[in-house]
Amino acid sequence: MNLSDEAEFRDYAGPRMAAWRRTAFLLCRDWHLADDLVATVLDKLYRQWHRRDAIRSLDAYVGGMLARAVVDEHRRPWRRERLEDGDALPEGDAPAGGGVDAAVERLTLDTYLAQLGPRRRAVLVLRFYCDLSVEETAEILGVSVGTVKSQTSRGLETMRALAAPTPTLRQA
């Protein structure tokens, strides 16, 4: 790769890193794994950078690479270590920006997404967070358009039910 291509790659990837990290987190639910996945995708993208002009939507292409990286990670024969119930989490860095209200909104959305299955979560993240079409999402996930539509509908229905206020009992 020549210096001009490297500069173009840096100019493309640099401003998108934080968004890719958030997308990877929404897909895998682990900040450390999200960082690993973004690094893996960056490596693959760098090696394929010479083909960038043949790709219709580079952002959608990278979103698909992230989704496939998550699926590939879960298909591996070995699993990553998991924290046991009593283990303490290290202090981590959360994404910056947005203030208290935005943080509460992110935590609420994160809580709702955590209660969805991996396929529904992936469909909702790709459709609404990455702003991909039904067809692009189906292509990325390797499923039919009908599956994307049904998973979107069911995922949104579940999230609406989770967001609905719970009725309170009145005391007489």
C-alpha positions as CSV (number, residue, x, y, z in Angstrom):
1,M,0.0,0.0,0.0
2,N,1.4,3.4,-0.9
3,L,1.5,6.5,1.3
4,S,-1.6,8.0,-0.4
5,D,-3.6,4.9,0.3
6,E,-2.5,4.8,3.9
7,A,-3.5,8.4,4.4
8,E,-6.9,7.7,2.8
9,F,-7.3,4.7,5.1
10,R,-6.5,6.8,8.2
11,D,-8.8,9.6,7.1
12,Y,-11.6,7.1,6.6
13,A,-11.1,4.9,9.7
14,G,-10.0,7.5,12.3
15,P,-13.3,9.4,12.7
16,R,-15.3,6.2,12.7
17,M,-13.5,4.3,15.4
18,A,-15.7,5.4,18.3
19,A,-18.9,4.6,16.4
20,W,-17.5,1.2,15.3
21,R,-16.6,0.5,19.0
22,R,-20.1,1.4,20.1
23,T,-21.7,-0.8,17.4
24,A,-19.4,-3.7,18.3
25,F,-20.4,-3.3,21.9
26,L,-24.1,-3.3,21.1
27,L,-23.6,-6.5,19.1
28,C,-21.4,-8.4,21.6
29,R,-22.2,-6.7,25.0
30,D,-18.5,-6.6,26.1
31,W,-16.3,-3.5,25.8
32,H,-13.0,-5.5,25.7
33,L,-14.3,-7.9,23.1
34,A,-15.7,-4.9,21.1
35,D,-12.2,-3.4,21.0
36,D,-10.8,-6.8,19.8
37,L,-13.5,-7.0,17.1
38,V,-12.8,-3.5,15.9
39,A,-9.1,-4.3,15.7
40,T,-9.8,-7.4,13.7
41,V,-12.1,-5.6,11.3
42,L,-9.5,-2.8,10.9
43,D,-6.9,-5.4,10.0
44,K,-9.2,-7.0,7.4
45,L,-10.3,-3.6,6.0
46,Y,-6.7,-2.5,5.7
47,R,-5.8,-5.6,3.7
48,Q,-8.8,-5.0,1.4
49,W,-8.4,-1.3,1.1
50,H,-7.3,-1.6,-2.5
51,R,-10.8,-2.8,-3.4
52,R,-12.6,0.1,-1.7
53,D,-13.8,1.6,-5.0
54,A,-15.6,-1.6,-5.9
55,I,-17.7,-1.5,-2.6
56,R,-21.0,0.3,-3.0
57,S,-21.3,1.5,0.6
58,L,-18.1,1.3,2.6
59,D,-19.8,2.1,5.9
60,A,-22.4,-0.8,5.4
61,Y,-19.5,-3.1,4.4
62,V,-17.7,-2.4,7.6
63,G,-20.9,-2.8,9.6
64,G,-21.3,-6.2,8.0
65,M,-17.7,-7.1,8.8
66,L,-18.4,-6.2,12.5
67,A,-21.6,-8.3,12.6
68,R,-19.8,-11.3,11.0
69,A,-16.8,-10.9,13.4
70,V,-19.2,-11.2,16.3
71,V,-20.8,-14.3,14.9
72,D,-17.4,-15.8,14.1
73,E,-16.3,-15.1,17.7
74,H,-19.2,-16.9,19.1
75,R,-18.6,-19.9,16.8
76,R,-15.1,-20.5,18.0
77,P,-14.6,-23.8,19.8
78,W,-13.1,-22.0,22.8
79,R,-14.9,-19.4,24.8
80,R,-13.6,-16.3,26.6
81,E,-13.4,-16.3,30.4
82,R,-16.5,-15.1,32.2
83,L,-16.8,-13.4,35.5
84,E,-18.3,-15.4,38.3
85,D,-21.1,-13.9,40.4
86,G,-18.8,-12.6,43.2
87,D,-16.0,-11.2,40.9
88,A,-15.6,-7.4,40.8
89,L,-15.4,-5.6,37.5
90,P,-12.4,-3.4,36.9
91,E,-13.1,0.3,36.5
92,G,-13.5,0.9,32.8
93,D,-13.9,3.8,30.5
94,A,-17.4,4.3,29.2
95,P,-18.1,6.2,26.0
96,A,-17.9,9.9,26.7
97,G,-20.4,12.6,25.9
98,G,-24.0,13.3,26.2
99,G,-24.5,14.3,29.8
100,V,-26.6,12.5,32.5
101,D,-29.8,12.2,30.5
102,A,-27.9,10.7,27.5
103,A,-26.1,8.3,29.9
104,V,-29.5,7.2,31.4
105,E,-30.9,6.7,27.9
106,R,-27.9,4.6,26.8
107,L,-28.1,2.5,30.0
108,T,-31.8,1.9,29.5
109,L,-31.3,1.0,25.8
110,D,-28.4,-1.2,26.8
111,T,-30.6,-3.0,29.4
112,Y,-33.4,-3.6,26.9
113,L,-30.9,-4.8,24.2
114,A,-29.4,-7.2,26.7
115,Q,-32.7,-9.0,27.1
116,L,-33.0,-9.7,23.4
117,G,-31.5,-12.8,21.7
118,P,-28.4,-12.3,19.6
119,R,-30.2,-12.4,16.3
120,R,-32.8,-9.9,17.2
121,R,-30.2,-7.7,18.9
122,A,-28.0,-7.8,15.7
123,V,-31.0,-7.0,13.5
124,L,-32.0,-4.0,15.6
125,V,-28.5,-2.7,15.9
126,L,-27.8,-3.0,12.2
127,R,-31.2,-1.5,11.2
128,F,-31.6,1.3,13.6
129,Y,-28.1,2.1,15.0
130,C,-26.2,1.5,11.8
131,D,-29.1,2.8,9.7
132,L,-29.0,-0.1,7.2
133,S,-31.8,-1.2,4.9
134,V,-33.7,-4.4,5.4
135,E,-31.9,-5.8,2.3
136,E,-28.5,-4.8,3.5
137,T,-29.1,-6.3,7.0
138,A,-30.3,-9.5,5.4
139,E,-27.2,-9.7,3.3
140,I,-24.9,-9.0,6.2
141,L,-26.5,-11.6,8.5
142,G,-27.0,-14.1,5.7
143,V,-30.7,-14.4,6.3
144,S,-33.8,-13.7,4.2
145,V,-35.5,-10.3,4.0
146,G,-38.6,-11.9,5.7
147,T,-36.4,-13.0,8.6
148,V,-35.1,-9.5,9.1
149,K,-38.6,-8.1,9.0
150,S,-40.0,-10.6,11.5
151,Q,-37.0,-10.3,13.8
152,T,-37.2,-6.5,13.7
153,S,-40.9,-6.6,14.5
154,R,-40.5,-9.0,17.4
155,G,-37.5,-7.2,18.7
156,L,-39.3,-3.9,18.7
157,E,-42.3,-5.5,20.3
158,T,-40.2,-6.9,23.1
159,M,-38.4,-3.5,23.7
160,R,-41.8,-1.7,23.8
161,A,-43.1,-4.2,26.3
162,L,-39.9,-3.7,28.4
163,A,-40.3,0.1,28.2
164,A,-44.0,0.1,29.1
165,P,-44.7,1.5,32.6
166,T,-45.6,-1.3,35.0
167,P,-48.9,-0.8,36.7
168,T,-48.8,0.0,40.4
169,L,-51.1,-1.3,43.0
170,R,-53.2,1.3,44.8
171,Q,-53.8,1.0,48.4
172,A,-57.3,1.4,49.7
